[in-house]
């Protein structure tokens, strides 16, 4: 049994309260986990990876055993701890940017630069 932890917005979309447990056939890879996830929860298709290319969506990261697997091959075998269910496979929504407060309002006020 493979354990998967999804970000809150995807748990809401899939209507699950916590961790997801999946039966995954064959070698345990990012691709096999995501295929099993999308088969069981079809409403998640296109949210984690592009439906046409199968590539990870921007601002989505994958972690296994506290290591970022986002840039690894989707067909690379995952660690034994994930395969045995001792550790979960995490799908994480990355956060980028800022408030954009000063982007459209001209120069940044001097008070923001000053450290007091």
C-alpha positions in Angstrom: 0.0 0.0 0.0 1.4 3.4 -1.1 0.7 6.3 1.1 0.2 9.7 -0.6 -0.2 13.1 1.1 -1.9 15.7 -1.0 -2.2 19.5 -0.5 -5.4 20.7 1.1 -7.0 22.0 -2.1 -6.5 18.7 -3.9 -7.8 16.8 -0.8 -10.9 19.0 -1.0 -11.3 18.3 -4.8 -10.9 14.6 -4.3 -13.2 14.7 -1.2 -10.7 12.9 1.1 -10.0 13.9 4.6 -6.4 12.8 5.1 -3.7 10.6 3.6 -4.6 8.6 0.5 -3.7 4.9 0.3 -3.2 3.4 -3.1 -2.6 -0.1 -4.5 0.1 0.5 -7.2 1.0 -2.3 -9.6 4.6 -2.9 -10.8 7.5 -0.7 -10.0 6.8 2.2 -7.7 7.6 5.5 -9.5 6.2 9.0 -9.6 4.4 8.0 -12.8 2.9 4.8 -11.4 1.7 6.6 -8.3 0.2 9.5 -10.2 -1.5 7.1 -12.6 -3.0 5.2 -9.7 -4.1 8.4 -8.1 -5.8 9.8 -11.2 -7.5 6.4 -11.8 -8.9 6.3 -8.3 -9.7 10.1 -8.2 -10.4 11.1 -11.8 -11.3 14.7 -10.7 -7.5 15.1 -10.1 -6.6 14.6 -13.7 -4.8 17.6 -15.0 -4.2 19.1 -11.5 -0.8 17.6 -10.7 0.5 17.0 -14.2 -0.5 18.1 -17.6 -3.1 15.8 -19.2 -1.4 15.9 -22.7 2.3 15.8 -21.9 2.1 14.1 -18.5 4.7 16.5 -17.1 4.5 17.9 -13.6 2.6 21.2 -13.4 4.6 24.3 -12.4 4.5 25.0 -8.7 3.9 21.3 -7.8 6.7 19.4 -6.1 7.1 15.8 -5.1 8.9 14.6 -2.0 9.9 11.2 -0.8 11.9 10.5 2.4 12.4 14.2 2.9 14.1 14.5 -0.5 12.8 16.6 -3.4 12.0 14.3 -6.3 10.5 17.0 -8.5 13.3 17.0 -11.1 13.9 13.3 -11.1 12.7 11.1 -14.0 9.1 10.2 -13.5 10.1 6.6 -14.1 12.9 6.5 -11.5 12.2 3.9 -8.7 11.2 5.6 -5.4 12.9 4.7 -2.1 12.1 1.4 -0.4 10.5 3.3 2.5 7.8 4.7 0.1 7.4 1.3 -1.5 6.8 -0.4 1.8 4.5 2.3 3.1 6.8 3.3 5.9 7.0 6.8 4.4 4.5 8.7 2.3 4.9 10.2 -1.1 4.1 13.9 -0.8 2.6 16.1 -3.5 3.2 19.7 -2.4 2.0 23.0 -3.8 4.9 25.4 -4.0 4.5 29.0 -3.1 6.1 31.7 -5.1 6.0 35.5 -5.5 4.7 38.0 -3.0 1.8 40.2 -2.5 2.6 42.3 -5.5 1.8 45.3 -3.3 4.4 47.6 -4.9 4.4 46.2 -8.4 1.7 48.6 -9.7 2.1 51.5 -7.3 5.3 53.1 -8.3 8.6 53.2 -6.4 8.9 51.4 -3.0 8.6 53.9 -0.2 11.8 54.7 1.7 10.3 53.5 5.0 10.2 50.0 3.6 14.0 50.1 3.0 14.8 51.5 6.4 15.7 49.1 9.2 14.9 50.5 12.6 
